[in-house]
Amino acid sequence: MITTRALLFARSIFVIASVVLSNIVESGASGSTPKAGLAWPNSNYVNVNQFLTTHKVSWYYTWSPYSINADVEFVPMLWGQSQVNEFAASIDQTISREHVTAVLGMNEPQQSDQSNLTPEQGAQMWKTYLEPLRAKGIRLGSPAPSSAPSGKVWIQDFLQACNGGCTVDFIALHWYDVDATAFELYVQDFYETFKRPIWVTEWACQNFNDAAKQCSYDDIVRFMNQTQTFMDKAEYVERYAWFGAMENLQGVNVDDALMDKAGKINSLGRQYIAAQGIGGALTARHLSKRTFRTTALSFLSAILSELL
Ligand SMILES: *[C@@H]1O[C@H](CO)[C@@H](O)[C@H](O)[C@H]1NC(C)=O
């Protein structure tokens, strides 16, 4: 039998607990979730779990609206014109099935061999396919320009062409070159120019200007360490994904690969997921919050079932 008093009591406990819990969830989201992600073109043909063992990797994307089977957050992407139909047909279902929180805009729009869009076409595509997702609480990432000088200009022209009609919650960008300090300055400049959080959705030690001057493997180890350390610390960098979680690097320096030719995680891959190093500390904080949340929730339901 339920008395009114018991119900009232239960309700006030529930309200208090909800407030406490939502604060915990929020602080978890902003403070301690690791930023590292996987730019993953391999579907489930390559074992993704070997990259998730340290919990340093918290998300992935696939340059497409399609997720894989992986126990970390999926971020869908609208790659460009060639994907609008499949994106439109599947995105609502994917958002609810995968608990999507963010969606990425078009891939290297100012490159003719990539999504190849004028800023006006980009603005039109954004308004048609991406802007409506904000009504579902989804955060939207800008089209991700390549690091050619035309990239920053494209984003500026795109925002102008949007004429206030595109809500860009964060700026996504790609960067390829060989100097870690130049990378830091580039990312910082994008932050200061656009005044939004940054996601670096592709980067690697790769010289596209002088093919003869590539990084050695040791250079790459140092480059990854410096750039990753920088982004882990920089508050305005929300997330990043190295280019190299694949067997075939499509013209990028093969020493940037995070796996060997058979799809097995290699030494650089283990460095990226912080098999040792700062990833451990972040993970411990991440997990303890989670555990606390679970404990609090079961405590709550125990009280409720006792009362009702
Ligand atoms: C960078 O290298 C230092 C020294 O070996 C190490 O302590 C640190 O964890 C590394 N950081 C990353 C992000 O790999």
The ligand as a MOL file (V3000), in Angstrom:
LIG
                    3D

  0  0  0     0  0            999 V3000
M  V30 BEGIN CTAB
M  V30 COUNTS 14 14 0 0 0
M  V30 BEGIN ATOM
M  V30 1 C 55.1820 12.3030 -23.7190 0
M  V30 2 O 56.4300 11.7930 -23.2640 0
M  V30 3 C 56.6130 11.9100 -21.8580 0
M  V30 4 C 58.0430 11.4920 -21.5540 0
M  V30 5 O 58.2880 10.2030 -22.0450 0
M  V30 6 C 55.5880 11.0850 -21.1440 0
M  V30 7 O 55.7280 11.2070 -19.7500 0
M  V30 8 C 54.1900 11.5600 -21.5410 0
M  V30 9 O 53.2150 10.7170 -20.9720 0
M  V30 10 C 54.0390 11.5400 -23.0550 0
M  V30 11 N 52.7510 12.1370 -23.3750 0
M  V30 12 C 51.9500 11.6540 -24.3320 0
M  V30 13 C 50.6590 12.3650 -24.5240 0
M  V30 14 O 52.2240 10.6880 -25.0050 0
M  V30 END ATOM
M  V30 BEGIN BOND
M  V30 1 1 1 2
M  V30 2 1 1 10
M  V30 3 1 2 3
M  V30 4 1 3 4
M  V30 5 1 3 6
M  V30 6 1 4 5
M  V30 7 1 6 7
M  V30 8 1 6 8
M  V30 9 1 8 9
M  V30 10 1 8 10
M  V30 11 1 10 11
M  V30 12 1 11 12
M  V30 13 1 12 13
M  V30 14 2 12 14
M  V30 END BOND
M  V30 END CTAB
M  END
